[in-house]
Amino acid sequence: MEFIIVYFIINLVFLIPVLYAADKREVSLNKALLVSFVFSPIIGFLFILCHPTRAEVKFHREILDMMDNLMNKSKEEEK
């Protein structure tokens, strides 16, 4: 019985950095918490690392918008 309580306390302690990392990424905190709690905090951390950061997503969207604008300008110039 004591082993189970200690196991849950250790899991809760290791969930803190996992949730902190999830806050900076595109994955929701609920998904990160569920994966970390069901499997282990290590698996949860690896799950989070597979998702891009919010800054990366913003950068990629800006690049795609710039490419769209270039494509639209080139189509307008052809006409």
trRosetta pair geometry for C-beta under 8 A, 3 or more apart (Angstrom, degrees):
i j d omega theta_ij theta_ji phi_ij phi_ji
1 4 6.0 -53 -157 29 34 110
1 5 6.8 29 150 -14 65 105
2 5 5.7 -56 -151 38 38 111
2 6 6.2 36 153 -17 70 107
3 6 5.8 -57 -146 40 30 110
3 7 6.1 36 153 -25 65 107
4 7 5.5 -51 -146 34 30 116
4 8 6.5 27 156 -15 63 105
5 8 6.0 -56 -150 38 30 107
5 9 6.4 30 153 -18 64 107
6 9 5.7 -55 -147 37 32 112
6 10 6.3 32 155 -18 66 106
7 10 5.9 -57 -149 37 28 109
7 11 6.4 28 153 -18 63 108
8 11 5.5 -51 -144 38 33 114
8 12 6.3 36 156 -21 65 104
9 12 5.7 -53 -148 35 30 111
9 13 6.5 32 153 -20 63 104
10 13 5.7 -53 -150 34 33 112
10 14 6.4 20 156 -7 66 109
11 14 6.0 -65 -146 46 30 102
11 15 6.3 42 152 -35 65 104
11 36 7.8 148 -174 147 95 89
11 37 6.8 91 161 -125 129 63
11 40 7.5 -113 -118 -143 101 60
11 41 6.3 176 -147 -34 65 107
12 15 5.5 -45 -148 20 33 119
12 16 7.8 50 154 -34 56 87
13 16 6.4 -39 -175 2 37 112
14 17 6.9 -46 -165 34 51 98
14 18 6.8 50 144 -15 70 112
14 36 7.9 -159 112 -177 91 118
14 41 3.8 -144 126 12 116 173
15 18 5.3 -65 -151 44 43 115
15 19 5.8 38 156 -19 78 108
15 33 6.9 50 -161 -126 123 74
15 36 5.5 126 -117 130 87 140
15 37 7.0 20 -98 -71 131 82
15 41 5.8 -126 -74 -101 53 114
15 44 7.6 3 -119 83 72 161
16 19 6.2 -60 -146 38 25 104
16 20 6.4 27 154 -21 62 108
17 20 5.3 -52 -144 36 37 116
17 21 6.3 37 157 -18 68 103
17 41 7.9 76 62 180 91 126
17 45 7.5 10 108 -99 99 120
18 21 5.9 -55 -151 37 29 108
18 22 6.4 30 150 -20 64 108
18 32 6.1 177 148 167 97 111
18 36 4.9 118 132 -101 161 151
18 41 5.2 -138 -39 -155 140 89
18 44 4.8 34 -158 113 146 120
18 45 5.1 -105 -108 -74 94 79
18 48 6.4 169 -163 -14 77 147
19 22 5.3 -50 -142 36 36 115
19 23 6.6 49 154 -32 63 97
19 29 6.0 47 -148 -145 93 98
19 32 6.1 144 -103 111 59 129
19 33 6.5 31 -91 -75 107 87
19 36 7.8 -103 -53 22 77 161
20 23 5.8 -46 -157 19 31 116
20 24 7.6 21 150 -11 58 102
21 24 6.2 -61 -162 35 39 106
21 25 6.7 19 149 -9 69 117
21 32 7.9 -178 80 -151 83 148
21 45 6.6 61 54 -134 154 80
21 48 5.1 98 113 133 113 150
21 49 7.6 -24 159 -65 138 71
22 25 5.7 -71 -146 44 38 105
22 27 5.5 -77 -148 85 92 103
22 28 7.6 8 169 117 117 21
22 29 5.4 127 116 -105 128 59
22 31 7.9 -177 -152 73 135 81
22 32 3.6 -55 -100 -50 155 170
22 33 7.9 -123 45 -37 169 67
22 48 5.0 -99 -82 -120 78 129
23 29 6.6 24 -80 -82 71 107
24 53 5.6 -26 145 -135 91 99
24 54 6.7 -123 178 8 50 99
25 48 5.7 149 34 -173 156 87
25 51 4.6 99 167 99 126 112
25 52 6.8 154 -151 95 88 29
25 53 5.4 -76 -102 -104 64 49
25 54 6.9 -173 -135 -30 18 73
26 51 5.0 -140 55 170 88 115
26 52 5.7 30 -1 68 124 73
26 53 7.4 151 -23 -164 81 10
26 54 6.2 142 -69 -79 72 64
26 57 5.7 98 -72 -44 128 146
27 31 5.4 -109 179 76 98 125
27 32 5.6 107 122 -55 120 100
27 47 7.4 121 -132 135 169 90
27 48 5.8 -130 45 -122 146 68
27 51 4.3 177 -34 0 104 172
28 31 4.8 93 62 7 87 100
28 32 7.0 -156 94 -3 46 88
29 32 5.6 -58 -147 41 35 112
29 33 6.0 36 155 -21 69 107
30 33 5.8 -54 -145 37 28 111
30 34 6.3 28 156 -19 63 107
31 34 5.8 -56 -146 37 30 111
31 35 6.2 23 160 -13 66 108
31 47 8.0 -137 139 142 97 131
32 35 6.1 -57 -143 40 27 105
32 36 6.0 22 160 -14 64 114
32 44 5.9 91 -172 -173 68 106
32 47 7.0 172 -119 96 66 116
32 48 5.5 42 -119 -80 115 109
33 36 5.9 -62 -142 43 25 108
33 37 5.9 16 163 -14 65 115
33 44 7.9 40 -105 -145 13 141
34 37 6.1 -62 -140 40 23 103
34 38 6.0 13 166 -13 64 114
35 38 6.2 -59 -136 41 24 103
35 39 6.0 -13 177 18 64 113
35 43 6.6 -126 159 116 95 96
35 44 4.6 144 105 -108 92 80
35 47 4.8 -41 135 40 158 171
36 39 7.0 -68 -127 55 17 83
36 40 7.1 -42 -160 121 54 22
36 41 5.0 35 -161 -107 103 53
36 43 7.2 172 -108 75 47 77
36 44 2.7 11 -83 -69 81 165
36 45 7.4 72 -103 -34 108 61
36 47 7.7 -135 -58 40 73 128
37 44 7.6 61 -13 -68 45 143
39 43 3.9 -59 118 70 135 148
39 44 6.5 166 63 -45 104 78
40 43 4.9 93 53 10 78 100
40 44 6.9 -141 95 -4 40 91
41 44 5.2 -55 -144 41 35 117
41 45 6.2 40 156 -25 68 102
42 45 5.7 -50 -148 32 30 111
42 46 6.6 27 152 -14 62 104
43 46 5.7 -54 -150 39 34 111
43 47 6.3 41 148 -24 65 105
44 47 5.4 -50 -147 33 33 117
44 48 6.5 33 153 -19 64 103
45 48 5.7 -52 -150 35 33 112
45 49 6.5 35 152 -21 64 105
46 49 5.6 -52 -146 34 34 113
46 50 6.9 43 152 -28 61 99
47 50 6.0 -52 -162 21 32 115
47 51 7.7 22 147 -13 59 103
48 51 6.1 -62 -164 31 41 108
52 56 4.2 -116 -179 85 111 131
52 57 5.4 133 106 -53 125 85
52 60 7.7 -4 165 -6 165 138
53 56 4.7 100 55 4 78 102
53 57 7.2 -144 95 -4 44 85
54 57 5.6 -53 -149 36 36 112
54 58 6.3 37 152 -20 67 105
55 58 5.7 -53 -147 37 32 112
55 59 6.3 34 153 -20 65 107
56 59 5.7 -55 -147 37 31 112
56 60 6.3 29 156 -18 65 107
57 60 5.8 -55 -147 37 30 110
57 61 6.4 30 154 -19 64 106
58 61 5.8 -56 -149 36 30 111
58 62 6.4 30 153 -19 64 106
59 62 5.8 -55 -150 35 31 111
59 63 6.5 30 153 -17 65 105
60 63 5.7 -53 -148 37 33 111
60 64 6.3 32 154 -18 65 106
61 64 5.7 -55 -147 38 32 111
61 65 6.3 34 153 -20 65 105
62 65 5.7 -53 -148 36 31 112
62 66 6.4 33 153 -19 64 104
63 66 5.7 -53 -149 36 32 112
63 67 6.4 31 152 -18 65 105
64 67 5.6 -53 -147 37 33 111
64 68 6.3 39 152 -22 65 104
65 68 5.5 -51 -148 34 33 114
65 69 6.4 35 153 -20 64 103
66 69 5.7 -52 -150 34 32 113
66 70 6.5 33 152 -18 64 104
67 70 5.6 -52 -149 35 34 113
67 71 6.4 35 152 -19 65 104
68 71 5.7 -55 -149 36 31 111
68 72 6.3 29 154 -18 66 107
69 72 5.7 -55 -146 38 31 110
69 73 6.3 31 155 -19 65 106
70 73 5.7 -54 -146 37 31 111
70 74 6.3 27 156 -17 65 106
71 74 5.9 -56 -147 37 30 108
71 75 6.4 29 154 -18 64 106
72 75 5.8 -55 -148 36 31 110
72 76 6.4 31 153 -19 64 106
73 76 5.7 -55 -148 37 32 111
73 77 6.3 32 154 -20 65 107
74 77 5.6 -52 -145 36 33 113
74 78 6.6 39 153 -25 63 102
75 78 5.7 -50 -152 29 33 114
75 79 7.0 33 152 -22 62 101
76 79 5.9 -54 -157 28 36 111
